Amino acid sequence: MGGSPVLVPYAAYLRVYEPLGAFPEPERGHWYRYAAEGASRTAQDELRQSLANLVAVPPIAVPVRESGDAFVAVIGGVTHICPWRTRLRGWLALEQAGTLLPDPVLDAMLPALVREQAAAEHESWRERNPDARPWIRSATWHVPVRWFVLVGDDEREYEPAGAGESKEPVMRYRTPMVQARRRVARALRVLKDALEEGPLIDGLIDVGRWLEEFHPRSLVELDYGGLVHAMGPELLAEDRSAADVAEGLAALREGDSEAAGVAYERLTDRWRAVRELQFSS
């Protein structure tokens, strides 16, 4: 479930920022210099680079070299790094592309020969790097319900266009890794007691396993990314999706399936409306 240079700009992101000390040398030295130089990139920078690869002739399915860029966050005086790892994420995205796009569309964007070459390169690279994992996950035209389990409504940060350091609107949540893991564990206990096995539980287990790959003092960020442009200021200001998920889980914990259903329906109706925007002309 990697992020993707192939997907449209209307994507949300789940990122992990690890403390600088979590990286081994010589990578730690690279990120130390990178952060000291103020070289942190923005999501718009990454998107522009990804789209430039797609319009190249022939199209570049996966970068030839791994990106040396990252997102940087300084929290409590501690520098945290979220590497882009665009090459790895490009490979992971190609693995999923066949399930997301019809063959004629996929062939038009990335010819079969290009995809086959990328897959062979990924297999060879994976043999040399069996423990590699992305720091960033992405989802187009929605935020997966399971992501909201990781965060709390009190961690919600919304800045309309022009209100913060960026001219772009911002909608995100940030939470300590230990808190995110604790919420996953609690939610799984509730869901397994109340529901049958299914995509929601499976997806949450997958996210929980991914989080376990990182340093316990990491920071987890849920960023609406390009969805802020699709939703608009009114929808963003009213959005309380994390609160809806927490309310639903609390109701299930108390055995009140009706109240849980109301919260879940409110959540799904909101995101169904967002997803339908991709079909509007």
N, C-alpha and C positions, 0 to 999 in steps of 0.2 A: 504494500500500500504506500508506495513512495510518491513524492510530489512529481510534477511532470512538466517538462518543457513543451509537451505536445498539447496540453489541455488549454481550453479557452481562458481568458483572463478572469472570468467570474468564478474565482476559486477561494476557498477558505483554507487556513493552514493551522496545523497543530505542530508546534515547535518545542524542542528541548534545548535550553541553554545550559551548558555545563560550565562549572567554575574553571578558570584557567588552569588551576593545579591538577585537574582531572586528566589533562592531555599529556601523553608521554613526549619526551624529547625525541627528535628535534621539532615535532609539531608544536609543542608548547612555546618554543622560542619564536616560531613563525607567528602564532596568534598574539603573543606578547607584543611583538613589534607592530603587528597589524593594528592592534587596539591602541597602542601608544601613538601611532601616526594618525589616529582618527579616521581610519580607512573604512569604517563600517558602512556597508551598503544598505540600501532600502529595498523593500519588496518590489518597487517600481523598477529599480535597476536590474534586479534578477529577471523580471518579466520581459523587459526590453531585450536583454541578452538572449533569452529563450526564444522569443519571437524572431529575432534576427537569424538564429540558426535555422528556423523553419523556412524562411523565405530565401535562403541561400540556394544556389544551383550547383550541384544537386543538394537537396535538403540534408541538413546535419541532424540525424536522429538522436545521436548521443555525442557530446563533446569528446574530442580526441584526448584531451587532458582533463584531469580533475580540477575543479575550480579551487582557487586559493582564497576565495572570498567567504565572508561570514556575516551574520548579524551579531551585533555586540550590545550587551546590556550591562550596565553597572548598577548593581543592587546592593545596598548596604555597604558600599565601598569595595565590593568584590566584583571583579570583571568576569562576566559570563559570555561564553562563545557558542554560537549556533552555526556550525559550518554549513554551507550550501550543499556541498556534495552533489552537484548537478549531474555529474556523469553517472553515479550510482543511481540517482533518482530517475534519470532518463531510462536506464536499463529496466528498472522496476516498472516504470510506466508503460514501456513497450510490451511487457509481459501481460499487462491488463488491457492494452489497447484493443485487442481482438474482441473482448467482451463488451467494450464501450461503443465501438463504431462499426457500421456495416463494412464488409470487405471492400466494396467499390470506393467508399469514402476513404478508408484507410490506405488503399492502394494509391489513390490520388494524392494523399498527403505524403506518404512514405512508401515508395515502391517496395515490393516484396524482397528484392535483392538487398536493399538497404537494411531492412529489418532483419533478414537472415544473417547478414554480416555483423550487425550489432549484437544479435543473440549469441553468436559464436564468440565474440569478444568478451561478452559478459560471462559466459561459461568458463572461459579460460581465466579471466580475472578472479572469478569466485573461487576457483581452486586454490589460488594464491592468497585469497583474503576471505576465508570461510566465516569469520566472525563479524564482518562489516555490516553496519546498519545505518540507515539514514537518520538524521536529526530532525527531519521535516517530513510530515505527511500532508497530503492535500485532498480536498474534495470539491468538485465543481457543482455550482448552483445550489449548494445547501451546506449546512453544518451537520454532520452525523450526530444523532441523538447521544451516542455513547461518549462523544467528546465533552458534552455538557456535564456528564457525571463528574469529570475531573475538577470542575471549577465551581465557585460559589457566586451567588448574585452580588455579594458585597465586594467581589473582586472585579466586577464589571467596570470597564473604562470606555466611555463614549465621548468623543470629541467631534463636533460638527466641523465641516470644512472651514479652515481658516482659524479654528479656535486654539490649536496647539502649535507645536513647532513645525508641523507639516501643514501644507495647504490642503492636503487630502483629508477627508474624514477618516476617523479611526474608531474601530469597535473591536475591543479585545478583552481578554481575561488573562491574568497572570497569577500563578499560584506556586508555592514551594512543592518540589517533587514529593516530599514525605506526605504532604496533604493530599496530593493527587492520588498517590498509591493507596492511602487510607480510604479515600472516597471510593475508589474502584473496589477494594475489598469489601467494604460495607454494602455497596450496591449489589455486588455479586451474591452476597449472602441473602439479601432481600429478594432478588430476582429468581434465584434458584429455589427459594421456598415458595414463591408465589406463581411462577410461570414454568411452562415446559421449556426444554432446550430449544433454542431457535437463534435467528440471526442477531438479535439484540445481545443475548448472553455470549454467544460466540465472538461477536465483535468486541465486546468489553473485555473478554479474556485475552483477545489478541492485543488490545491496547495495553492492558496490564502487563503482559509479557514484554512488550516493547519498552515500557517505562522502566522495567527492571534492568534493562541493559545500560542504564546511565547512572552517573554519580548521584548518591542520595541527596546531595546539596544542590542539585540542579534546579532550574526554574522551568516550569511548563507554561507555554503561552498558547492560547486559542485566539487566533486572529481571523476576523471576517474577511480580511484581504480585499479582493476586488468585488466581493458581494456588496460592499457599502455603496457602490455606484449603481448596482441593480436595485437595491432596496430603497434608497432615498432616505432623507432625514426623518420623516415622520415614522416610517416603519422601524428605523433604527432606534429612535428615542423611546418607542413603545416596547421594543423587544426585551423580554425578560425570560428568555429560553432556559437559562440555567436555573432560575427560580421555579419554572414549570417542572423541570426534571426533578428537582429536589422535592417539590410538593408531591409529585407522583410517587416517588420512592417512599416518602414519609407515609403516604396513605397506604401503600402496599404493606409497609412494615406494621401498620395498625390493623391490617386486614380489611381496609375499606376500599374494595376494588372499584366501587362506583366513583368515588372521589379521584382515585388514580386514573380512571378512564377519562374523566373530565379534563384533568391536567394534561394527559397525553394527547387528547383530541385537540386541545388548544394549541399545543406545540406542533402537532402534525399539520393542522390547518394553516398555521403561519408559514411553515416551510414548504407546504404544497403550493401556496400562492407565489412564493419566491421561485420555486422550480418552474412554474408555468410561465414565468417571464421569458424563459429561453425560447419559447415558441411564439412569442409576440412579434409582430412585424413593426 
